[in-house]
Amino acid sequence: MTQDYETLVGSIYDSAADPAQWPEALGLIRDAVDAAYVGIGVTSLTSGITEKPAATLFHCSSLEDDMALQLWTMMGSVPDGQAVLDLPQDVSWSQLSRMQETEFRKTGFYRDWLKPQGLRDVLGVNSIKRKDMLGILTMPTAANREPVTAENRQLAEQLSPHIRRAMTINDLSNNSVLALSLYRQVLDTLSVAVFIVGPGHRVVFTNALGDALLSDGQSVFSVGGSLHAHRGQSDRVCALETAIGHALAGEPAGHGVPLVSMAGEMIAAYVLPLAGRSGHCAVFVTHSGASNAMAVDVLRGMFNLTQAEARVALLIASGKGPQRIAIAQGVAMNTVRTHLKHIFSKMDVQDQTALAGLVTSLLPPVI
């Protein structure tokens, strides 16, 4: 053991005062038990651990955020997993203490998670067990060391209550986890991708469509946890990254950024600073083909536009010209010009640029 017990406990409570210190504290625990890395995760159990967690809060010593969350979502595939979850609070377990190593290596959890990373065993403790919440301390070990020892398990059990208290001080209480679950459920119902971006351009939250966009990688993608978009052939810098930088620096105004996917599809990104969350911003990403029925209703109600006129106004605001609109709508150019004439009169604007500015100012980016 390379770290004395008092130092480990002290680092845990330092993390209670400053959550940014969790990786350092977990790094000390990792070294003390000779683990590959150490993670602590808290999740709502409203949907069961074997399903996608409704809400997750995760700290890790040295694993990238996306890998850490992937580990957490794989907890349902742990061999004999329900029996592990049923263990009392602060009682440790390890995979190789529960089954023979030859059998363990046949499991999907070993094949899909441990083996590709050069890992052998996993030490775990249920640090938080409540009616609707589970918190697990996990410590995977490298393939080139012995299985988890009794000394390793004893130290994990001694540290578990301190971790529980520290996380409670961090306000990772039952109510806050359930609140995060509610926010996720609401944002998952939106018809656009939502990303919450923090210091260093790192993504700290995505809704379901945001996850899908990152997995697809055609329009936006993540490198080292930070959000990026593909650059156009003539772009020397990424407009999205620039807009995020302005928002994180505290500029009060939001930014609308036109982007183009690798397949040539037009994309609209809106970057908005978050009031009361210095150094954070929200990024909404929607494709040109997204449904705009609500926006049509808004424009019709505000300016007495016909449905066809409202659609033309929205297409102009999205950057399309009259000729492209005529082709897309399957109508004659004269029809589009007539619609524009009526739109200019009803909305009291003089040209397409003013029209686009007015429409954009009236409609939220989540339409």
N, C-alpha and C positions, 0 to 999 in steps of 0.2 A: 504494500500500500504506500503510494507516494505522497499522499496528502493526509495530514492529521485530521481527526474528526472535527475539531473545533473550527478549523479553517473552512471545511466543507459546509458546516452549518452556518457559519458567518456569511459565506458567499450566497447561500440560499436566501437569507433574510436581507442581504444587500439587494437581491433581485426583487424582493417584495417592495422595497422603496423605489427601485428603478428597474422596470421590466426589461429594459434594454440590456441589462447585465445577465439575463438568463443564459445566453449562450456560453458566457465565460464560466458561470457557476456550474453548468452542466458539463463543460469541458473539464473542470476539476474532478467532478464525479467520474467522468469517463476515464480519466487517468488513474483514479484511485482503484477502480475495479478492472482496469486494463480492457475496457470495452472499445469497440470501433467508434461508436458514438452513443449519445444518450438523448432521449427525447421524452417530453411529458406532453400529454394531450388530454383535453377535456372535451366531452361531447354530450349533447342532449341524447337521451335514449328514447325519445318519443316515437322513433321509427325502428328501433332495434339496432343492435350493433352490427348485425349481418347485412343490413341495408346501408345505403349511402347516408352518413350521419347528417342530421338536420343542421347541426352547427358544430364547428370545431375550432378550438383554440389550441395552438401548438407552439412549443418552444423546443429547439434542438441545439445540440452543442456544435455540430459542424456540417450537418446535412443541408443541402439546398432546399428551399421552401417547397418546391414542387415534389421533390423526392420524399420529404418529410410527410407531406399530406398524402402522398401515394402510400407510404407505409401505414399511415393511420387508417386509410380506407381498406387496407388489406387485413386489418385485424380480424375481420370476420372469417378469414380463411385459415387462421391459426389452428393447427390440429388440436382437437379436444378443447376447442375455444370456449364453449359454454361452461365447461367445468372450470376453466381458468377464471372466467368472469364471476363464477359463483364463489370463488375463494374469498375469505374474509378480508376486510380492509387491512393493509399493511402486512399481508402475508405474501412472501415472494414465491416465484416459480421459475423454472427454466425448462426449455423444451427437452433437453437431453436427460433431465431428471424425471420426466413423465413418460418417455418412450425410448426404445432402442434407436441408436443413431441410424442403423441400416433402414429402419422403417421410416424414420423422420425424413431421410433423403428421398423417399418416394413421394412425399407430399407436394402438392402444388405450391404451398407457402415456401418451402425450401427451394423448389425448382425455379419459381418465378421471382423470388425476392432475395433470399440469402445467397444462393449459389452464384448468381451473376455479380454480386458485390464482394465475393470472396469471404463470406461470413459462415459461421458454423452453428452457433447457439444463440439463444435469446433469453435474457434475464428480465423478468417483469414483476411489477408490484401494482396492485390496485390501490392507488393512493387516495382516491376519492370514490366512495360508494354511497350514493343517495338514490332516492326513488327515481328521479328523472335525469340523473347525471352520473357519468363514469369518468374517472381520471386515471390514466395508466402511466406509470414510469417504465420505459422500455430501454434495455441496454443490450443490443446485439454485440456479439463478440466475433473476432476474426477467426478465419479457418486455421491459422497457424499457431493458435494457442489452445490450451487445454479447455475442456468444458467449464462452465460456470462452477465456481467452488462454493463451499459452505460459507467461507469468509466473505465472498462477494455477496451472497444472499443476505447474510447478517447485516452487512453495511447498508444494503438497499432498504431493508426493513427499518433500520434505525433512522435513515434519512427521510423515509416516506412521510411521517407525520409533520416534519418540518416543511417539506415541500407543500403539503396540503395547506398548512397555515399560511405559508408565504403566498400561495395562489389565491387564497381567500383575501389576504391583504391587498393583492393586486386587483381586487374587485372582480375576480372570475367566479362569482357566486352563481348559485342556481338561477336567480332571476336574470342576471346579465346574459348567461348562456341561452336561456329561453328567449330573451329579447333579441339576441343575435339570430336565433332560429327564425323568429318572426320576420325580421328584416330580410333574411335570405328568401323566405317563402314569398314575401311581397315582391322583391326584385326579380325573382325567378318567373313571375307572371308577366313582366314587361316584355314587349315585342322587340326590344333592342338589347344589345349587349351592354352591360354596365361593368366598369372597372373602377375601383377605388385605388388611387395611386398615392404612395407616401414618399418620404425622403429617398433620394437616390433613384427616383422613377420606379421604385419597386411596387409591384401589384400586391396589395394587402387583402383585396377581396374581389371576386368576380361573381356574377350571377350565372345561371345555367347557360344562357346564350354566349356570355363571355368565355366560359370554359370551352364551348363548342368552337368559337372563333380561334382561340389559342391552339386547340387541337388540330384544327384544319390548317392553320398557318398561311392561308392564302392572302389575308388582308392585314391582320396584326399578329404579332408573335412575341414570345418572351425570351430574353437572353439574360441569364443570371438573375431571373426574377423581375427584370425591368421590362416595361412595355415599349414595343417598337412597331413601326409600320413600314411597309415596303416603299422605297423611294421611286419616283418617276425617273425616266431616263435623263431628264434635264435638271433634276433636283440635286443640289450639292449637299443639302442637309435635309433631314426628315422634318417636315412641317409639324407632325404630331408631337415629336420629341421637343421641338421648340415651344409649342403651345403648352405642353405639360410643364416645361421649365418655367415659363412665365407664371403659370398658376401656382406652382409650388413656391415661387419666390414672393408670393403675396399680392400679385396684381388682382384687383377686385373684379375686373371684367372677364367674362368668359371668351373663348375663342372657338370659332367654327372652322374646321379644317377639311377641305376636300381631299380624298385619297383615292387611289386606284389599286385594285387587287392585282395579284399576279395574272389573273385571267382577264384583266381589262375592265372589270366591273367597277362602276362608280360607287364610292362609299362616302358617307358623311360622318365625321367625328366631331363631337362637341366636348370641349374641355372646360369645366366649371370649377372654380375654387370653392372649397367647402367652408362656410362660415363657422367660426368656432373651432376649426380643426386646422390650425396653422401647419403649413407644410404638407397638406393633403389636398387632393382634387378628385373630382369625379369625371370619368370619361365615358360618354355615350357613343356607341358606334352603330350606325344603321345603314343597310344597303339600299340602293336606289329602288329595289323591287319590294321594299317593306310596305306593309299595309298602311294607307293614310286616310282611312275612312273617317277617323275622328277629326283630322285636320280639315277635310272637306266640309264636315258639319260646322266647324268653327267659322270658316270663311263664309259659308253660306249664311250663317246666322248673323255675323257681324256686318256684312256688306251687301246682303241681299243678292248674292251671286247665284246663278244657276249651278247645278251640279257639274255640268261640263266646264263652266267658267272657273269654278273653284279648282277643278283638276288641272286646268291649264295654268292657273296662278301658281299652284304647287310645283308643277313641272318647271316653270320658269325659275322659281326660287331654288330648285335643285340643280340649276345650271344648264338645262336643256334649252335649245333655241327653237323657234317656231317650226322650222323644217323638220327637225327630229320629232317634235311633238306631233306634227301632222302624220308622219310615218307611223309613230308608235300608236296613235289613236285611230289610224285608218280613216282619216278625214282629209279634205282638201285644204291647201294652204290658206285659201280665202276664208274658210271656216275658222281656222285658228286666228287669223287677223281680225275677224269680226268679234271673236271672243275677247281678244286683247283690247279692242276698242271699248267694249262694254266694261271690261275689268278696270281699265284706266279711269273711266268716268266714275264708276261706282266706288272705287277705292281712292280716288282723287290723287293719282300719281301720273307722272308725265311719260315715263319710259320703263323699259324692262328692268333696268338697274334699280330704280326706285321701288318698283313692284317687288323685286326679290328682297330688297332690304326690309320693306314693310312686312312681308309675309314671315321672314325669318325672325323679326323682332316680336311677332305676336305668338309664334308657335313654340312650345317647349321642345327640347331635343328628344324627348321620349315618345313623341307621337310616332 
